Amino acid sequence: MAGVLDDVDRRTQLVGENRLELLLFRLNGTQLYGINVFKVQEVIRCPKLTQVPRAKQVVYGIANMRGKTIPVIDLGFALGTSAIQNVESSFVIIADYNRSIQGFMVSGVERIVNMNWEDILAPPKGSGAGHYLTAVTRVDDKLVEIIDVEKVLHEIGGIRTVVSKEVTDVGVKNGNIKTVLVADDSTVARNQIKKTLDQLGIECVLAKDGKEALDYLEGLTSQCDDITDQVELVISDVEMPNMDGYTLTTMIRKDPKLQNLYVILHTSLSGVFNRAMVKKVGANEFIPKFSADDLAHAVIKAIDKDET
């Protein structure tokens, strides 16, 4: 138990400090890729995989681990480069994304590096709408591409963005709804959140990272006495270049002009450490991605918090 608590404490020390740990890996070739360590449960040599009839080509097979059936995705194939060439010598990164466990087949795993989110940059503008990157960075002067895993999973299985009638029928009691600020570096995730808010009749402002969101909020404070007269609440991802969601929340709580904002952290990070992290930075709510109904419930709760 002491070891677990020590690990929680070590990891939560990164929270609010705009830092993260990246697991570096390769697909085919020398290009380095990165994934947040918080999402990784373990890394294993590729086990024996069972082929699934009529499964999408990107799903190489399924692995049976500790009584659980885990789909294994050929990440090279999913990104549109080329399938992993030497499956027998490949590795599988077991990761917890969007309320499910899946494996990502990669050709090689390098090491874990501790990074500052300020060194994680948005993809170059010339990358185009079809790219699978949320960010890029450099490690030992080598380019590291951070993959938009949410986009990969969305294209494999799709994600329901329709809010159920039971939720929309409840709706929002407070009729005077201000703007909701959404911060997320994934285009797919921003669209999912916007579609959910549209169904509740709520307008939103979209930001691509925590820095852009904070700049927007600080700009509004020069125009009004009370930020809550302009912004109803903030919905923020955790993993974002320039400034992560934990740091954004910390900055909001430290600023007397912003500290009363209601903050929902909405993230594909759904591991054991999240509750401690959310409590440390002072967020009001934590919602794992992605459930349109759960997000809608949380938004309705936040807006109607002062209603009796």
ChimeraX commands (.cxc) that place a marker at each C-alpha (Angstrom):
marker #1 position 0.00,0.00,0.00 radius 0.5
marker #1 position 2.85,2.40,0.85 radius 0.5
marker #1 position 4.31,1.89,-2.61 radius 0.5
marker #1 position 1.01,2.76,-4.29 radius 0.5
marker #1 position 0.62,5.90,-2.19 radius 0.5
marker #1 position 4.19,6.94,-2.96 radius 0.5
marker #1 position 3.50,6.50,-6.67 radius 0.5
marker #1 position 0.31,8.57,-6.42 radius 0.5
marker #1 position 2.21,11.30,-4.60 radius 0.5
marker #1 position 5.04,11.25,-7.15 radius 0.5
marker #1 position 2.64,11.49,-10.09 radius 0.5
marker #1 position 0.48,14.19,-8.52 radius 0.5
marker #1 position 3.55,16.34,-8.00 radius 0.5
marker #1 position 3.42,16.91,-11.77 radius 0.5
marker #1 position -0.12,18.28,-11.50 radius 0.5
marker #1 position -0.40,22.04,-11.83 radius 0.5
marker #1 position 3.28,22.22,-12.78 radius 0.5
marker #1 position 2.51,21.93,-16.52 radius 0.5
marker #1 position 4.58,18.76,-16.80 radius 0.5
marker #1 position 3.98,15.27,-18.15 radius 0.5
marker #1 position 5.73,11.99,-18.73 radius 0.5
marker #1 position 5.86,10.60,-22.26 radius 0.5
marker #1 position 6.46,7.00,-23.28 radius 0.5
marker #1 position 8.44,7.13,-26.51 radius 0.5
marker #1 position 7.97,4.44,-29.16 radius 0.5
marker #1 position 8.49,3.74,-32.86 radius 0.5
marker #1 position 6.36,2.30,-35.60 radius 0.5
marker #1 position 8.12,1.32,-38.83 radius 0.5
marker #1 position 11.23,3.39,-39.31 radius 0.5
marker #1 position 13.10,5.84,-37.12 radius 0.5
marker #1 position 10.34,8.38,-36.39 radius 0.5
marker #1 position 9.62,8.75,-32.64 radius 0.5
marker #1 position 6.08,8.93,-31.27 radius 0.5
marker #1 position 4.83,9.68,-27.77 radius 0.5
marker #1 position 1.95,8.74,-25.47 radius 0.5
marker #1 position 1.19,10.06,-21.99 radius 0.5
marker #1 position 2.38,7.58,-19.36 radius 0.5
marker #1 position -0.81,8.16,-17.36 radius 0.5
marker #1 position -2.70,6.31,-20.10 radius 0.5
marker #1 position -0.37,3.31,-20.12 radius 0.5
marker #1 position -1.11,0.29,-17.95 radius 0.5
marker #1 position 1.78,-1.82,-19.17 radius 0.5
marker #1 position 4.02,-2.60,-22.14 radius 0.5
marker #1 position 4.44,-6.23,-23.21 radius 0.5
marker #1 position 5.94,-8.27,-25.98 radius 0.5
marker #1 position 3.25,-8.99,-28.52 radius 0.5
marker #1 position 1.33,-12.01,-27.20 radius 0.5
marker #1 position -0.44,-14.64,-29.26 radius 0.5
marker #1 position -3.36,-12.89,-30.94 radius 0.5
marker #1 position -6.66,-14.33,-32.05 radius 0.5
marker #1 position -8.00,-13.12,-35.37 radius 0.5
marker #1 position -11.54,-11.76,-35.32 radius 0.5
marker #1 position -13.78,-12.55,-38.33 radius 0.5
marker #1 position -15.11,-9.44,-40.09 radius 0.5
marker #1 position -13.11,-7.15,-37.81 radius 0.5
marker #1 position -11.72,-3.95,-39.30 radius 0.5
marker #1 position -8.26,-4.38,-40.79 radius 0.5
marker #1 position -6.79,-1.96,-38.29 radius 0.5
marker #1 position -7.64,-4.40,-35.48 radius 0.5
marker #1 position -4.89,-7.00,-35.87 radius 0.5
marker #1 position -6.47,-9.35,-33.34 radius 0.5
marker #1 position -7.48,-9.78,-29.73 radius 0.5
marker #1 position -5.38,-10.77,-26.73 radius 0.5
marker #1 position -6.64,-12.65,-23.69 radius 0.5
marker #1 position -4.96,-11.17,-20.63 radius 0.5
marker #1 position -5.86,-11.98,-17.04 radius 0.5
marker #1 position -9.37,-12.97,-18.03 radius 0.5
marker #1 position -9.94,-9.89,-20.20 radius 0.5
marker #1 position -10.28,-9.69,-23.96 radius 0.5
marker #1 position -8.33,-6.72,-25.33 radius 0.5
marker #1 position -8.43,-5.56,-28.96 radius 0.5
marker #1 position -4.95,-4.94,-30.38 radius 0.5
marker #1 position -4.74,-2.13,-32.94 radius 0.5
marker #1 position -1.98,-1.99,-35.53 radius 0.5
marker #1 position -1.06,1.63,-34.89 radius 0.5
marker #1 position 1.03,1.97,-38.04 radius 0.5
marker #1 position -1.88,0.81,-40.18 radius 0.5
marker #1 position -4.30,3.05,-38.26 radius 0.5
marker #1 position -2.19,6.12,-39.02 radius 0.5
marker #1 position -2.17,5.33,-42.71 radius 0.5
marker #1 position 1.59,4.74,-42.91 radius 0.5
marker #1 position 2.17,0.99,-43.12 radius 0.5
marker #1 position 1.28,-2.04,-41.05 radius 0.5
marker #1 position 3.75,-3.20,-38.41 radius 0.5
marker #1 position 6.15,-5.40,-40.35 radius 0.5
marker #1 position 7.62,-7.75,-37.73 radius 0.5
marker #1 position 4.69,-8.71,-35.55 radius 0.5
marker #1 position 6.61,-11.46,-33.72 radius 0.5
marker #1 position 9.16,-8.95,-32.39 radius 0.5
marker #1 position 6.69,-6.11,-31.85 radius 0.5
marker #1 position 5.41,-4.66,-28.57 radius 0.5
marker #1 position 1.90,-3.89,-27.38 radius 0.5
marker #1 position 1.16,-0.79,-25.30 radius 0.5
marker #1 position -1.85,-1.57,-23.11 radius 0.5
marker #1 position -3.63,1.76,-22.59 radius 0.5
marker #1 position -6.77,3.09,-20.94 radius 0.5
marker #1 position -8.54,5.46,-23.33 radius 0.5
marker #1 position -12.10,6.72,-23.37 radius 0.5
marker #1 position -13.46,4.25,-20.81 radius 0.5
marker #1 position -11.98,1.19,-22.47 radius 0.5
marker #1 position -8.77,-0.82,-22.54 radius 0.5
marker #1 position -7.02,-1.45,-25.84 radius 0.5
marker #1 position -3.60,-2.45,-27.05 radius 0.5
marker #1 position -1.52,-0.52,-29.58 radius 0.5
marker #1 position 0.93,-2.62,-31.55 radius 0.5
marker #1 position 4.23,-0.80,-32.14 radius 0.5
marker #1 position 7.57,-1.95,-33.51 radius 0.5
marker #1 position 9.69,-0.73,-30.61 radius 0.5
marker #1 position 9.51,1.06,-27.26 radius 0.5
marker #1 position 12.25,3.51,-26.29 radius 0.5
marker #1 position 11.99,5.10,-22.83 radius 0.5
marker #1 position 10.01,7.46,-20.59 radius 0.5
marker #1 position 10.89,11.16,-20.57 radius 0.5
marker #1 position 9.72,13.93,-18.26 radius 0.5
marker #1 position 8.61,16.97,-20.27 radius 0.5
marker #1 position 7.25,20.46,-19.76 radius 0.5
marker #1 position 3.98,21.12,-21.59 radius 0.5
marker #1 position 5.43,24.43,-22.74 radius 0.5
marker #1 position 7.79,22.37,-24.90 radius 0.5
marker #1 position 4.86,20.47,-26.44 radius 0.5
marker #1 position 3.76,22.42,-29.50 radius 0.5
marker #1 position 0.75,22.31,-31.79 radius 0.5
marker #1 position 1.32,20.50,-35.11 radius 0.5
marker #1 position 2.63,22.62,-38.00 radius 0.5
marker #1 position -0.16,24.41,-39.86 radius 0.5
marker #1 position 0.77,22.62,-43.06 radius 0.5
marker #1 position -0.10,19.23,-41.55 radius 0.5
marker #1 position -3.59,19.35,-43.05 radius 0.5
marker #1 position -6.97,18.27,-41.72 radius 0.5
marker #1 position -6.24,14.58,-42.22 radius 0.5
marker #1 position -3.24,14.31,-39.91 radius 0.5
marker #1 position -3.29,12.28,-36.68 radius 0.5
marker #1 position -1.21,14.59,-34.51 radius 0.5
marker #1 position -2.28,16.64,-31.53 radius 0.5
marker #1 position 1.22,17.94,-30.83 radius 0.5
marker #1 position 4.94,17.68,-31.56 radius 0.5
marker #1 position 8.04,18.13,-29.43 radius 0.5
marker #1 position 11.77,17.41,-29.47 radius 0.5
marker #1 position 13.74,14.99,-27.31 radius 0.5
marker #1 position 17.53,14.92,-27.70 radius 0.5
marker #1 position 17.02,17.08,-30.79 radius 0.5
marker #1 position 14.78,14.42,-32.37 radius 0.5
marker #1 position 11.23,15.19,-33.45 radius 0.5
marker #1 position 8.53,13.38,-31.45 radius 0.5
marker #1 position 4.98,13.20,-32.81 radius 0.5
marker #1 position 2.17,12.92,-30.25 radius 0.5
marker #1 position -0.76,11.07,-31.79 radius 0.5
marker #1 position -4.43,12.06,-31.63 radius 0.5
marker #1 position -5.52,8.67,-30.28 radius 0.5
marker #1 position -9.09,9.93,-29.89 radius 0.5
marker #1 position -9.26,10.46,-33.64 radius 0.5
marker #1 position -7.85,6.97,-34.25 radius 0.5
marker #1 position -10.43,5.35,-31.97 radius 0.5
marker #1 position -13.24,7.48,-33.39 radius 0.5
marker #1 position -12.45,6.30,-36.91 radius 0.5
marker #1 position -12.29,2.66,-35.81 radius 0.5
marker #1 position -15.48,2.44,-33.81 radius 0.5
marker #1 position -17.20,5.80,-33.88 radius 0.5
marker #1 position -18.53,7.51,-30.78 radius 0.5
marker #1 position -22.18,8.32,-30.11 radius 0.5
marker #1 position -22.68,12.07,-29.77 radius 0.5
marker #1 position -26.49,12.07,-29.48 radius 0.5
marker #1 position -27.81,13.11,-26.08 radius 0.5
marker #1 position -30.67,10.86,-24.98 radius 0.5
marker #1 position -34.18,12.26,-24.86 radius 0.5
marker #1 position -34.35,11.64,-21.12 radius 0.5
marker #1 position -31.52,14.12,-20.61 radius 0.5
marker #1 position -32.68,16.75,-23.08 radius 0.5
marker #1 position -36.18,16.58,-21.58 radius 0.5
marker #1 position -34.70,17.55,-18.21 radius 0.5
marker #1 position -32.82,20.41,-19.84 radius 0.5
marker #1 position -31.47,23.44,-18.03 radius 0.5
marker #1 position -33.65,25.22,-15.46 radius 0.5
marker #1 position -31.59,28.39,-15.53 radius 0.5
marker #1 position -32.79,30.24,-18.64 radius 0.5
marker #1 position -30.06,32.87,-18.62 radius 0.5
marker #1 position -27.20,30.74,-19.97 radius 0.5
marker #1 position -23.90,32.38,-20.77 radius 0.5
marker #1 position -21.16,31.01,-23.01 radius 0.5
marker #1 position -19.35,27.77,-22.19 radius 0.5
marker #1 position -15.60,27.79,-22.84 radius 0.5
marker #1 position -14.22,24.51,-24.23 radius 0.5
marker #1 position -10.47,23.78,-24.31 radius 0.5
marker #1 position -9.28,20.67,-26.14 radius 0.5
marker #1 position -6.43,20.04,-28.57 radius 0.5
marker #1 position -8.26,17.27,-30.43 radius 0.5
marker #1 position -10.48,18.40,-33.32 radius 0.5
marker #1 position -12.59,15.28,-32.86 radius 0.5
marker #1 position -13.08,15.96,-29.14 radius 0.5
marker #1 position -13.99,19.63,-29.71 radius 0.5
marker #1 position -16.61,18.60,-32.25 radius 0.5
marker #1 position -18.05,15.98,-29.88 radius 0.5
marker #1 position -18.40,18.52,-27.08 radius 0.5
marker #1 position -19.89,21.16,-29.37 radius 0.5
marker #1 position -22.50,18.71,-30.70 radius 0.5
marker #1 position -23.45,17.83,-27.13 radius 0.5
marker #1 position -23.82,21.49,-26.10 radius 0.5
marker #1 position -25.77,22.28,-29.28 radius 0.5
marker #1 position -28.38,19.72,-28.26 radius 0.5
marker #1 position -28.78,21.55,-24.93 radius 0.5
marker #1 position -29.14,24.90,-26.69 radius 0.5
marker #1 position -25.85,26.16,-25.29 radius 0.5
marker #1 position -23.33,28.21,-27.24 radius 0.5
marker #1 position -19.62,27.63,-26.77 radius 0.5
marker #1 position -16.25,29.17,-27.51 radius 0.5
marker #1 position -13.58,26.69,-28.61 radius 0.5
marker #1 position -9.90,26.89,-27.64 radius 0.5
marker #1 position -7.14,24.55,-28.85 radius 0.5
marker #1 position -5.16,24.51,-25.59 radius 0.5
marker #1 position -5.06,25.81,-22.03 radius 0.5
marker #1 position -3.03,28.90,-22.90 radius 0.5
marker #1 position -5.53,30.00,-25.54 radius 0.5
marker #1 position -8.37,29.42,-23.07 radius 0.5
marker #1 position -6.63,31.38,-20.30 radius 0.5
marker #1 position -5.86,34.27,-22.67 radius 0.5
marker #1 position -9.54,34.39,-23.62 radius 0.5
marker #1 position -10.64,34.48,-19.98 radius 0.5
marker #1 position -8.09,37.13,-19.00 radius 0.5
marker #1 position -9.22,39.24,-21.96 radius 0.5
marker #1 position -12.79,39.12,-20.70 radius 0.5
marker #1 position -11.83,40.24,-17.18 radius 0.5
marker #1 position -10.81,43.62,-18.59 radius 0.5
marker #1 position -14.32,44.05,-19.98 radius 0.5
marker #1 position -16.46,42.96,-17.01 radius 0.5
marker #1 position -16.47,43.01,-13.23 radius 0.5
marker #1 position -17.58,39.39,-12.83 radius 0.5
marker #1 position -16.33,36.72,-15.24 radius 0.5
marker #1 position -19.36,34.55,-14.46 radius 0.5
marker #1 position -21.53,37.18,-16.13 radius 0.5
marker #1 position -19.81,36.21,-19.40 radius 0.5
marker #1 position -18.78,32.56,-19.04 radius 0.5
marker #1 position -21.04,29.90,-17.58 radius 0.5
marker #1 position -18.35,27.28,-17.07 radius 0.5
marker #1 position -15.12,25.85,-18.48 radius 0.5
marker #1 position -14.83,22.37,-19.96 radius 0.5
marker #1 position -11.19,21.43,-20.36 radius 0.5
marker #1 position -9.19,18.49,-21.59 radius 0.5
marker #1 position -6.13,17.58,-19.53 radius 0.5
marker #1 position -3.54,16.77,-22.20 radius 0.5
marker #1 position -2.88,19.87,-24.31 radius 0.5
marker #1 position 0.22,21.56,-25.75 radius 0.5
marker #1 position 1.48,24.87,-24.34 radius 0.5
marker #1 position -0.63,24.56,-21.17 radius 0.5
marker #1 position -2.39,21.45,-19.88 radius 0.5
marker #1 position -5.82,21.35,-18.24 radius 0.5
marker #1 position -4.47,20.87,-14.74 radius 0.5
marker #1 position -2.35,24.00,-15.04 radius 0.5
marker #1 position -5.25,25.92,-16.60 radius 0.5
marker #1 position -7.41,25.00,-13.60 radius 0.5
marker #1 position -4.63,25.95,-11.18 radius 0.5
marker #1 position -4.25,29.36,-12.86 radius 0.5
marker #1 position -8.01,29.93,-12.72 radius 0.5
marker #1 position -8.10,29.16,-8.98 radius 0.5
marker #1 position -5.13,31.47,-8.29 radius 0.5
marker #1 position -6.67,34.46,-10.09 radius 0.5
marker #1 position -9.18,36.36,-7.90 radius 0.5
marker #1 position -11.04,37.46,-11.04 radius 0.5
marker #1 position -11.43,33.90,-12.33 radius 0.5
marker #1 position -11.46,31.71,-9.23 radius 0.5
marker #1 position -15.27,31.40,-9.04 radius 0.5
marker #1 position -15.53,29.74,-12.45 radius 0.5
marker #1 position -16.97,26.22,-12.50 radius 0.5
marker #1 position -14.43,23.88,-14.12 radius 0.5
marker #1 position -15.13,20.44,-15.58 radius 0.5
marker #1 position -12.08,18.38,-16.53 radius 0.5
marker #1 position -13.12,16.18,-19.44 radius 0.5
marker #1 position -10.40,13.75,-20.38 radius 0.5
marker #1 position -9.55,10.37,-21.85 radius 0.5
marker #1 position -7.21,9.93,-18.88 radius 0.5
marker #1 position -9.23,7.56,-16.73 radius 0.5
marker #1 position -6.71,5.89,-14.45 radius 0.5
marker #1 position -6.27,5.56,-10.71 radius 0.5
marker #1 position -4.53,8.91,-10.23 radius 0.5
marker #1 position -7.19,11.23,-11.63 radius 0.5
marker #1 position -9.30,11.82,-8.53 radius 0.5
marker #1 position -6.26,12.92,-6.52 radius 0.5
marker #1 position -5.18,15.21,-9.36 radius 0.5
marker #1 position -8.57,16.82,-9.82 radius 0.5
marker #1 position -8.85,17.46,-6.08 radius 0.5
marker #1 position -5.36,18.98,-5.97 radius 0.5
marker #1 position -6.00,21.57,-8.70 radius 0.5
marker #1 position -9.51,22.42,-7.48 radius 0.5
marker #1 position -11.66,21.33,-10.42 radius 0.5
marker #1 position -15.37,20.98,-9.68 radius 0.5
marker #1 position -15.96,17.84,-11.72 radius 0.5
marker #1 position -14.12,15.10,-13.58 radius 0.5
marker #1 position -15.80,13.39,-16.56 radius 0.5
marker #1 position -14.07,10.57,-18.49 radius 0.5
marker #1 position -14.41,10.80,-22.28 radius 0.5
marker #1 position -16.68,10.24,-24.01 radius 0.5
marker #1 position -20.33,9.94,-23.05 radius 0.5
marker #1 position -22.68,12.59,-24.43 radius 0.5
marker #1 position -25.19,11.88,-21.64 radius 0.5
marker #1 position -22.61,12.07,-18.83 radius 0.5
marker #1 position -21.21,15.32,-20.19 radius 0.5
marker #1 position -24.70,16.78,-20.64 radius 0.5
marker #1 position -25.64,15.79,-17.07 radius 0.5
marker #1 position -22.48,17.47,-15.73 radius 0.5
marker #1 position -23.16,20.66,-17.71 radius 0.5
marker #1 position -26.78,20.82,-16.54 radius 0.5
marker #1 position -25.64,20.27,-12.94 radius 0.5
marker #1 position -23.06,23.08,-13.24 radius 0.5
marker #1 position -25.49,25.56,-14.77 radius 0.5
marker #1 position -28.29,24.78,-12.34 radius 0.5
marker #1 position -26.06,24.63,-9.25 radius 0.5
marker #1 position -27.57,27.81,-7.78 radius 0.5
marker #1 position -31.17,26.88,-8.61 radius 0.5
marker #1 position -33.39,25.65,-5.85 radius 0.5
marker link #1:1,2 radius 0.2
marker link #1:2,3 radius 0.2
marker link #1:3,4 radius 0.2
marker link #1:4,5 radius 0.2
marker link #1:5,6 radius 0.2
marker link #1:6,7 radius 0.2
marker link #1:7,8 radius 0.2
marker link #1:8,9 radius 0.2
marker link #1:9,10 radius 0.2
marker link #1:10,11 radius 0.2
marker link #1:11,12 radius 0.2
marker link #1:12,13 radius 0.2
marker link #1:13,14 radius 0.2
marker link #1:14,15 radius 0.2
marker link #1:15,16 radius 0.2
marker link #1:16,17 radius 0.2
marker link #1:17,18 radius 0.2
marker link #1:18,19 radius 0.2
marker link #1:19,20 radius 0.2
marker link #1:20,21 radius 0.2
marker link #1:21,22 radius 0.2
marker link #1:22,23 radius 0.2
marker link #1:23,24 radius 0.2
marker link #1:24,25 radius 0.2
marker link #1:25,26 radius 0.2
marker link #1:26,27 radius 0.2
marker link #1:27,28 radius 0.2
marker link #1:28,29 radius 0.2
marker link #1:29,30 radius 0.2
marker link #1:30,31 radius 0.2
marker link #1:31,32 radius 0.2
marker link #1:32,33 radius 0.2
marker link #1:33,34 radius 0.2
marker link #1:34,35 radius 0.2
marker link #1:35,36 radius 0.2
marker link #1:36,37 radius 0.2
marker link #1:37,38 radius 0.2
marker link #1:38,39 radius 0.2
marker link #1:39,40 radius 0.2
marker link #1:40,41 radius 0.2
marker link #1:41,42 radius 0.2
marker link #1:42,43 radius 0.2
marker link #1:43,44 radius 0.2
marker link #1:44,45 radius 0.2
marker link #1:45,46 radius 0.2
marker link #1:46,47 radius 0.2
marker link #1:47,48 radius 0.2
marker link #1:48,49 radius 0.2
marker link #1:49,50 radius 0.2
marker link #1:50,51 radius 0.2
marker link #1:51,52 radius 0.2
marker link #1:52,53 radius 0.2
marker link #1:53,54 radius 0.2
marker link #1:54,55 radius 0.2
marker link #1:55,56 radius 0.2
marker link #1:56,57 radius 0.2
marker link #1:57,58 radius 0.2
marker link #1:58,59 radius 0.2
marker link #1:59,60 radius 0.2
marker link #1:60,61 radius 0.2
marker link #1:61,62 radius 0.2
marker link #1:62,63 radius 0.2
marker link #1:63,64 radius 0.2
marker link #1:64,65 radius 0.2
marker link #1:65,66 radius 0.2
marker link #1:66,67 radius 0.2
marker link #1:67,68 radius 0.2
marker link #1:68,69 radius 0.2
marker link #1:69,70 radius 0.2
marker link #1:70,71 radius 0.2
marker link #1:71,72 radius 0.2
marker link #1:72,73 radius 0.2
marker link #1:73,74 radius 0.2
marker link #1:74,75 radius 0.2
marker link #1:75,76 radius 0.2
marker link #1:76,77 radius 0.2
marker link #1:77,78 radius 0.2
marker link #1:78,79 radius 0.2
marker link #1:79,80 radius 0.2
marker link #1:80,81 radius 0.2
marker link #1:81,82 radius 0.2
marker link #1:82,83 radius 0.2
marker link #1:83,84 radius 0.2
marker link #1:84,85 radius 0.2
marker link #1:85,86 radius 0.2
marker link #1:86,87 radius 0.2
marker link #1:87,88 radius 0.2
marker link #1:88,89 radius 0.2
marker link #1:89,90 radius 0.2
marker link #1:90,91 radius 0.2
marker link #1:91,92 radius 0.2
marker link #1:92,93 radius 0.2
marker link #1:93,94 radius 0.2
marker link #1:94,95 radius 0.2
marker link #1:95,96 radius 0.2
marker link #1:96,97 radius 0.2
marker link #1:97,98 radius 0.2
marker link #1:98,99 radius 0.2
marker link #1:99,100 radius 0.2
marker link #1:100,101 radius 0.2
marker link #1:101,102 radius 0.2
marker link #1:102,103 radius 0.2
marker link #1:103,104 radius 0.2
marker link #1:104,105 radius 0.2
marker link #1:105,106 radius 0.2
marker link #1:106,107 radius 0.2
marker link #1:107,108 radius 0.2
marker link #1:108,109 radius 0.2
marker link #1:109,110 radius 0.2
marker link #1:110,111 radius 0.2
marker link #1:111,112 radius 0.2
marker link #1:112,113 radius 0.2
marker link #1:113,114 radius 0.2
marker link #1:114,115 radius 0.2
marker link #1:115,116 radius 0.2
marker link #1:116,117 radius 0.2
marker link #1:117,118 radius 0.2
marker link #1:118,119 radius 0.2
marker link #1:119,120 radius 0.2
marker link #1:120,121 radius 0.2
marker link #1:121,122 radius 0.2
marker link #1:122,123 radius 0.2
marker link #1:123,124 radius 0.2
marker link #1:124,125 radius 0.2
marker link #1:125,126 radius 0.2
marker link #1:126,127 radius 0.2
marker link #1:127,128 radius 0.2
marker link #1:128,129 radius 0.2
marker link #1:129,130 radius 0.2
marker link #1:130,131 radius 0.2
marker link #1:131,132 radius 0.2
marker link #1:132,133 radius 0.2
marker link #1:133,134 radius 0.2
marker link #1:134,135 radius 0.2
marker link #1:135,136 radius 0.2
marker link #1:136,137 radius 0.2
marker link #1:137,138 radius 0.2
marker link #1:138,139 radius 0.2
marker link #1:139,140 radius 0.2
marker link #1:140,141 radius 0.2
marker link #1:141,142 radius 0.2
marker link #1:142,143 radius 0.2
marker link #1:143,144 radius 0.2
marker link #1:144,145 radius 0.2
marker link #1:145,146 radius 0.2
marker link #1:146,147 radius 0.2
marker link #1:147,148 radius 0.2
marker link #1:148,149 radius 0.2
marker link #1:149,150 radius 0.2
marker link #1:150,151 radius 0.2
marker link #1:151,152 radius 0.2
marker link #1:152,153 radius 0.2
marker link #1:153,154 radius 0.2
marker link #1:154,155 radius 0.2
marker link #1:155,156 radius 0.2
marker link #1:156,157 radius 0.2
marker link #1:157,158 radius 0.2
marker link #1:158,159 radius 0.2
marker link #1:159,160 radius 0.2
marker link #1:160,161 radius 0.2
marker link #1:161,162 radius 0.2
marker link #1:162,163 radius 0.2
marker link #1:163,164 radius 0.2
marker link #1:164,165 radius 0.2
marker link #1:165,166 radius 0.2
marker link #1:166,167 radius 0.2
marker link #1:167,168 radius 0.2
marker link #1:168,169 radius 0.2
marker link #1:169,170 radius 0.2
marker link #1:170,171 radius 0.2
marker link #1:171,172 radius 0.2
marker link #1:172,173 radius 0.2
marker link #1:173,174 radius 0.2
marker link #1:174,175 radius 0.2
marker link #1:175,176 radius 0.2
marker link #1:176,177 radius 0.2
marker link #1:177,178 radius 0.2
marker link #1:178,179 radius 0.2
marker link #1:179,180 radius 0.2
marker link #1:180,181 radius 0.2
marker link #1:181,182 radius 0.2
marker link #1:182,183 radius 0.2
marker link #1:183,184 radius 0.2
marker link #1:184,185 radius 0.2
marker link #1:185,186 radius 0.2
marker link #1:186,187 radius 0.2
marker link #1:187,188 radius 0.2
marker link #1:188,189 radius 0.2
marker link #1:189,190 radius 0.2
marker link #1:190,191 radius 0.2
marker link #1:191,192 radius 0.2
marker link #1:192,193 radius 0.2
marker link #1:193,194 radius 0.2
marker link #1:194,195 radius 0.2
marker link #1:195,196 radius 0.2
marker link #1:196,197 radius 0.2
marker link #1:197,198 radius 0.2
marker link #1:198,199 radius 0.2
marker link #1:199,200 radius 0.2
marker link #1:200,201 radius 0.2
marker link #1:201,202 radius 0.2
marker link #1:202,203 radius 0.2
marker link #1:203,204 radius 0.2
marker link #1:204,205 radius 0.2
marker link #1:205,206 radius 0.2
marker link #1:206,207 radius 0.2
marker link #1:207,208 radius 0.2
marker link #1:208,209 radius 0.2
marker link #1:209,210 radius 0.2
marker link #1:210,211 radius 0.2
marker link #1:211,212 radius 0.2
marker link #1:212,213 radius 0.2
marker link #1:213,214 radius 0.2
marker link #1:214,215 radius 0.2
marker link #1:215,216 radius 0.2
marker link #1:216,217 radius 0.2
marker link #1:217,218 radius 0.2
marker link #1:218,219 radius 0.2
marker link #1:219,220 radius 0.2
marker link #1:220,221 radius 0.2
marker link #1:221,222 radius 0.2
marker link #1:222,223 radius 0.2
marker link #1:223,224 radius 0.2
marker link #1:224,225 radius 0.2
marker link #1:225,226 radius 0.2
marker link #1:226,227 radius 0.2
marker link #1:227,228 radius 0.2
marker link #1:228,229 radius 0.2
marker link #1:229,230 radius 0.2
marker link #1:230,231 radius 0.2
marker link #1:231,232 radius 0.2
marker link #1:232,233 radius 0.2
marker link #1:233,234 radius 0.2
marker link #1:234,235 radius 0.2
marker link #1:235,236 radius 0.2
marker link #1:236,237 radius 0.2
marker link #1:237,238 radius 0.2
marker link #1:238,239 radius 0.2
marker link #1:239,240 radius 0.2
marker link #1:240,241 radius 0.2
marker link #1:241,242 radius 0.2
marker link #1:242,243 radius 0.2
marker link #1:243,244 radius 0.2
marker link #1:244,245 radius 0.2
marker link #1:245,246 radius 0.2
marker link #1:246,247 radius 0.2
marker link #1:247,248 radius 0.2
marker link #1:248,249 radius 0.2
marker link #1:249,250 radius 0.2
marker link #1:250,251 radius 0.2
marker link #1:251,252 radius 0.2
marker link #1:252,253 radius 0.2
marker link #1:253,254 radius 0.2
marker link #1:254,255 radius 0.2
marker link #1:255,256 radius 0.2
marker link #1:256,257 radius 0.2
marker link #1:257,258 radius 0.2
marker link #1:258,259 radius 0.2
marker link #1:259,260 radius 0.2
marker link #1:260,261 radius 0.2
marker link #1:261,262 radius 0.2
marker link #1:262,263 radius 0.2
marker link #1:263,264 radius 0.2
marker link #1:264,265 radius 0.2
marker link #1:265,266 radius 0.2
marker link #1:266,267 radius 0.2
marker link #1:267,268 radius 0.2
marker link #1:268,269 radius 0.2
marker link #1:269,270 radius 0.2
marker link #1:270,271 radius 0.2
marker link #1:271,272 radius 0.2
marker link #1:272,273 radius 0.2
marker link #1:273,274 radius 0.2
marker link #1:274,275 radius 0.2
marker link #1:275,276 radius 0.2
marker link #1:276,277 radius 0.2
marker link #1:277,278 radius 0.2
marker link #1:278,279 radius 0.2
marker link #1:279,280 radius 0.2
marker link #1:280,281 radius 0.2
marker link #1:281,282 radius 0.2
marker link #1:282,283 radius 0.2
marker link #1:283,284 radius 0.2
marker link #1:284,285 radius 0.2
marker link #1:285,286 radius 0.2
marker link #1:286,287 radius 0.2
marker link #1:287,288 radius 0.2
marker link #1:288,289 radius 0.2
marker link #1:289,290 radius 0.2
marker link #1:290,291 radius 0.2
marker link #1:291,292 radius 0.2
marker link #1:292,293 radius 0.2
marker link #1:293,294 radius 0.2
marker link #1:294,295 radius 0.2
marker link #1:295,296 radius 0.2
marker link #1:296,297 radius 0.2
marker link #1:297,298 radius 0.2
marker link #1:298,299 radius 0.2
marker link #1:299,300 radius 0.2
marker link #1:300,301 radius 0.2
marker link #1:301,302 radius 0.2
marker link #1:302,303 radius 0.2
marker link #1:303,304 radius 0.2
marker link #1:304,305 radius 0.2
marker link #1:305,306 radius 0.2
marker link #1:306,307 radius 0.2
marker link #1:307,308 radius 0.2
view
